[in-house]
Amino acid sequence: MAVLLHRLGLSAYRHRKLVLGVWLVVLAALITCAGVFGGKLDDRFAVPGTESQRALDTLGRTLPEASGTGAQIVFTAPAGHHVTEARYTAVIATAEAAAAKAPQVKAVMGPDLSGAVSADRSTAIVQVQYSVQRAEVRPSSLDVIERVADAAEKNGLRTSVGGSVYGSNGVHIGPSEIIGVAVALLVLVVTFGSLLAAGMALLPALLGVAVGLAGLLALTPAVGISSTAVTLALMLGLAVGIDYILFILSRHRQQLARGVDPQESVALANGTAGSAVVFAGSTVIIALAALGVIGIPFLTVMGLGAAGAVLVAVLAAITLLPALAGFAGARLTPKSGSKEARRATDPDGSAGSSALGARWVRTVVAKPLLTLLAAAGILVALALPAADLRLALPDNGSAPVASTERKAYDTVSDKFGPGFNGSLLVLTDTGGRPGAQAGAEAARRLRDLEGIEAVLPPQPTHDPAQTVVQVIPETGPDSARTARLVRDIRAAAPDIRRSTGATVAVTGATAVNIDVSDRLSDSLLPFMAIVVGLSLVLLTMVFRSLVIPFKAAVGFLLSVAASLGTVVALFQWGRLADVLGLPHTGPVVSFLPIILIGVLFGLAMDYEVFLVSGMREEWVRTGAARASVIDGARHSVRVVTAAALIMFTVFAGFFPLDDALIKPIAFALAVGVAIDAFAVRLTLVPAVLALAGRHAWWLPAWLDRALPDLDVEGTSLHKAPKAEHKEPEPVS
């Protein structure tokens, strides 16, 4: 692989104009396709094969207005008045009539029919039902509903609009994301000591992100892509794009400082650091693509979309960067006498001996057992809250406090009870016989179950054998008691069928979300086993060692557990929630742990390879176990630190978004990167290797012969004949 990447870097350097032109043409073509053919984003959470999804699909045929999304217009009378007063009932009736004329609205049910008037008669709800899913509701239709609410407010009622039609806001580029990129640029300037080098690292990363996002958006007509998938691809593409280019460019500048010809330096950097980039990127791609084995379509698309963004970032690093380096030529060489030049040309590390990173590694190695116990103890303490992890999909209770959907959610919860925000639909089916009587009997049996606030009368569908019973739980949609109620109804289904002759299936948005969370919870441990097993195999092949893969896997598990622990403490327990401005605390987003595992796995392998490969080079060269840990880390510590800081700032830049899906994911990834880079890779790794000594690099001879040599360190380049690079360079 190293030889192939060496040739690729050399070719990209020589044909720089062609390479840059191809990237620009591809970007223009994808932007055109996205603009002309791009469709809407699809934020539906569906799990094919589950009871809730099958019943929802059935209702889509027999009662479309029950299977589609819905809106609520919540009316509250002024203090001292009731919504049942004549002047207010007239206003509500006018609002009902106007809402019924909105595009895509299938049915409108006012409080006269539904009885949705609070016990103190201060609040009433008008239910607006669409026959389409949320992703298909046009903004113009929702605008009509909001204007209806505004008109009622002018007539004396306080109003808010909510319901399942509202959800994740998706992609949003604002000041916080721009600040994150600016901080990344500052880190690059400090790392390289050069604006040109910093710009050289940022430009191809941004171009790669643009290509990845445009390609993803161009697929929306053919594939259901969620707004969360696009935002995740943006976060990952930007973070890994800058990091991968940083690794290759750092190696290139080190070689330039040693007097290597710019053309050969680019090729060597591509063959050595580029090999590690390809390996690291491949692990991220494999881990994200493995999300498809869980069998949840929206998660599969999310994983593949993010994996595509990482793939583009890798391609940009190994093709576009060498081409742009060709335009810069020798101007990327560190200035003579600068710190970077001294570090690159100093063979024994004395010039870098005062660097903070080098001093830290020497401190760790000096007292490895104490360091190991202290770091592991801190990580375990951070991980303890993860034992209380609860998973659910966010609802409007997680929306910003000032939003209309949050106001509607809170009002309904206060006046009608939390369960009214997450009602369940129970579909009864007698299999061909008239089902009205069976539906009524099923409703009566459901009232006997614990945890139910109310059971509404059965509603017929277009199929005479079916009815739909709306069940109002006592608790909210993200409550564990609501999930238990769903399981209790399903457990009672056989008895109901024996007594009524009707099958019973629980569905509705709340039941679907519960099934999604259950499927994800069940998949968490198998997915973790796949990822950890993959890390053991890959790192054994790379480092020809048994200790290093085992240590890396344990460190990865500690990183994930500590990250999840901080997420639980903040988002579920509410620790520091007021300080950080969280609008709501509750269960953790159900797919966050799997996304965190997939992404953090790739990044952990990334830092592991760049850090330990230098140590292995020193071990192979000198045979001094402890000294190789210190000397091998002196160049890579600075680069890994800069890379981790860049990733942290990029992920943290998405935390201020008022999006209940993106905010916890951004926090988890930012904290996870910081923990894994600084507590695990830069602390536990050198401590364990110092303790293990020579045994850290041992591998049975039979296993060494059986494993393929990935040559991530580029050792084959020293054996391969040098490419003939003295031909005249094209004029840039």
Secondary structure, DSSP 4 states (H G I P E B T S, - for coil): -HHHHHHHHHHHHHTHHHHHHHHHHHHHHHHHHHHHH----------TTSHHHHHHHHHHHH-HHHHS-EEEEEEEPPTT--TTSHHHHHHHHHHHHHHHTSTTEEEEE-HHHH--B-TTSSEEEEEEEESS-GGG--HHHHHHHHHHHHHHHHTT-EEEEESTT---------HHHHHHHHHHHHHHHHHHS-HHHHHHHHHHHHHHHHHHHHHHHHTTTTS---HHHHHHHHHHHHHHHHHHHHHHHHHHHHHHHTT--HHHHHHHHHHHHHHHHHHHHHHHHHHHHGGGGG--HHHHHHHHHHHHHHHHHHHIIIIIHHHHHHHHGGGGSPPTTSHHHHHHH-SSSSTTTTSHHHHHHHHHHHSHHHHHHHHHHHHHHHHGGGGG--EE---GGGS-TTSHHHHHHHHHHHHH-GGGGG-EEEEEE-TTS--HHHHHHHHHHHTTSTTEEEEPPPEE-SSTTEEEEEEEESS-TT-HHHHHHHHHHHHHHHHHHHHHS-EEEEESHHHHHHHHHHHHHHHHHHHHHHHHHHHHHHHHHHH--SHHHHHHHHHHHHHHHHHHHHHIIIIIS-TTHHHHT-S---SEETTHHHHHHHHHHHHHHHHHHHHHHHHHHHHHHH--HHHHHHHHHHHHHHHHHHHHHHHHHHHHTTTTS--TTHHHHHHHHHHHHHIIIIIIIIIIHHHHHHHHGGGGG---HHHHHHS----TT-THHHHSPPP---SPPPP-
